[in-house]
Amino acid sequence: MPTDQTDPFVVTDLPEAVVETELTERWDALMPALPELGAALRRRYAEPHRRYHDRAHLLQVLRMVDQLAGDEDLYVVRLAAWFHDAVYDLPERELTNEEASARLSIRELGRAGFEQEDLTQVARLVRLTATHAPGARDPEGELLCDADLAVLAAPPERYDAYVEAVRAEYAAVPEEDFLAGRLAVLEPLADGEIFRSGKAQSLKAAARANLERELWSLRDRLGIEQPDDEDAVRGSRR
């Protein structure tokens, strides 16, 4: 059966030229008066140190926004998606990458004449991707965070490729430190809801399976005792 080329999870298989073309078309549909800004953002996502947080990731997030969308304000969500990893320094500088990306959105969109309300909303959504924990009654925040985390629900081989790409971005970090840091990030994530928007609920089972498999591997490689049974593994997860 041929692969569905519109599937968000296949973007890493697409030629770079195809990814660039689709991103260009998406930006031109969103912000036709600012092609230079779109080109500048695409260059940021093409920086050579990026292995996961690159143009393919941006396209995957934009496609997932489309797939999971309901009644949200898609204009601001899509703008926030474009900016959410626009700054990706490793190691981070004085500001976190999310904060630096949010400030970049305010600066660039402010120059373009956006109203303060929209500037504030886009920057707020960008900052949310640091924690992926939107508050109550925040449909735009839920949609962006779910689209950003959707890779957790990818088919196992694609999930493994994502993990390898993240490891490559942190190649300078010693193995044990990386494994411990990864464990610290994934355990609270797996203990929470993971996805919050309505359509993303269908992704939960696959995401939990991937997370539990990686968590088991991380504990094993770190020499940490595994939970005694499946209920303990799941803990308070919903």
N, C-alpha and C positions, 0 to 999 in steps of 0.2 A: 504494500500500500504506500503510495507516495506521501511524503511529509507535507503537512499543511504549513505553507510558508507564512501564513498569517498568525500562526500559533505564537504567543509571546515567548514560549520557552525555546523556540528554534532560532532566535535571533543570533546566537553565538555561532550558528552554522552558516549564516549568510555572508557572502563576500563583503568586504569593507565598503566597496563602491555602492552596493545595494543598501547597506545601512545608512551611508551618507546621503544617498538620494532620498530615502524615505524620511530621514530626519529633516532634510532641507524642505521637502514638501510639507511636512507637518508644521515646521516653523512658519513657512510662508502662508499657510492657511490660518495660523494663529495670530501672527504679527506681520502682515504683508508690508507694512511701512518701514520695518526695521530689519532688512536682510543682513546688514552688517553685524548687528547684535547676535543674530542667530548663528552667523558664521563664527563669531568670536566664541560663543558658547560651545559650538561643535569642536573648535580647536582645543578648548580646555579639556573636553572629554577624550580627546585623542592624545593627551600627554603620554609620553613613553613609559612613565613609571606606573601607569594604571594597568592592572591586569583583570580586575573585575569591574571597578567603577568607571567604565569606559563608555564609548558610544553605544555598544550593544546593550549595556545595562540601561542607559537612558532610553533607548528604543523599547526595551522590554517593559520598563515602567510606564511609558506612554501607551503602549498597547494594553497593558493591564488596566490602566485608567479607563480606557475605552471599554474593556470587557466587563469591568466591575461597576461601571457608572450607573447611577440611578437618577435622583433628583438634585444632585449636587451642583454647585456653581463650577462647571467644568473649565471655564476660562481661567479662573484663578488657580484651580488644581493643576491644570496643564502648565501654566507659567511656573508654578512652584516646582513641578516635576523637572522642568528644564534647569532650574537653578539649584536643585536640592544637593547635587554633588559637584557644582560648578567649581568650587575650591576643594581640592583634595590633596593636601600636603601630608607627606609621611617623612618624618614625624610631624605632628601638628605644630603650628607656631604659637604665637601668643594667644590667638583665638582658636576655638575648635573649628573644624572644617565647616560644620553646620552654621555656626555663628558667622564665619567669614562669608559663606555662601549667601546667607540671609542679608548681610550688609551689602554684598555685591548686587543683589536683586534690588535693594532700595536705591542704590546709587544709579544703576543702569536704567531701571524703569522710571526713576525720578527724572532723569535727564530726558526721557521719552515723553514726559508730561503726564504720567499717571497720577491720579488723585491719591491723597494720603491714605484714604480708606483701603484702596486696593494695594498700595505699597505695604501697609501694615499687615494685611491679610496674607499676601504672598510670603512675606518674611516670616510671619508666624508659622505658616505651614512648613516652610523650609526648616525652621528650628525644630519642629516636631519630629523630624526624621532622626534626630539625635537619640530620642527615647522611644519612638513609635508608641507613644502612650497618649493619644488624644483624650480630651475630657468628654464629659457627657454632652450630648446634643451638639456634636461637632462632625457633621457628615463629610465635610471637605477634608478635615484632618484624618478621619477614618479611611477615606478613599485613598488619599495619598500614601498613608502609612501601609495600608494593605497592598497597594500596588508595589511599593518598595520592598516589602517582605515576601511577595508572592513567589520568589525563587525558592523559598523554603518548601514549597509544594511541588517543585519540579520533579520529573521522573528521576529515580535514584541515580542513574548515570550522569544526568545533568546536574543534580545536586552535588555529586562528588566533584564534578568539574568546577562548580562554583567555589567549593571549599578549597580546591587546589589553587584557583585563581586568587582567592583572598590570601592564602598562604604566600603566594608569590609576591604579592604587594608588601608583605611583611617579612621579606627574605632576610632583612638585617636583624630581625628579632630571633634570639636563640629559641630552639625548638621547644624546650620545656616551658619557657615563658609564654610562647605563643599558645601552646596547648592549654596552659592554665588560664590565660586571658580569654581564650575561646570558650572554655568551660564556664567562666564567670559571666560571659555574655549570654550564652545559650540557656543556662539553667533557669534564670528568672523568666526568660522569654518562653520557654517550654512550660513553665508553671502558670503562665497567664493565658489570656484568651487567644493570643497570636493575631487573629483576624477579628475585626469588629463590624465591618460593613456587611449588608445583607447578602449580596451575591458571593462574597468571599468565604461564606461559611462552608461552601462546597470544597474549599481548599484545605480545610483543617485536618482531615484524616491523613492526607498525604504529607502535610507539613509535620504532624506529630510523629509519623513513622520515620521520616528523615531525621528529625531532631533526636529522637530516642536512639536511633542507630548511631548517630555521631556522638551523642553523649556517652553511650556505652563505650565507644572506641576511645574517646578522650580519657575517661576514667581508667580504662585498661592500660593505656599508654602512660598515664601518670601514676599508676600503681595505687589508685584509689579504689576502695571496696565498692562493688556494685550494690545497688539496692537489692533486698532479699527477694522481692517478688514484683510482679507487674503492678500491683496496687501501689507499692512503695515507689516504683519508678514514676508512676503517673502523679503521685502526690495529690496536690489540690487542683490539678489541671481540669479545666472545664471543656 
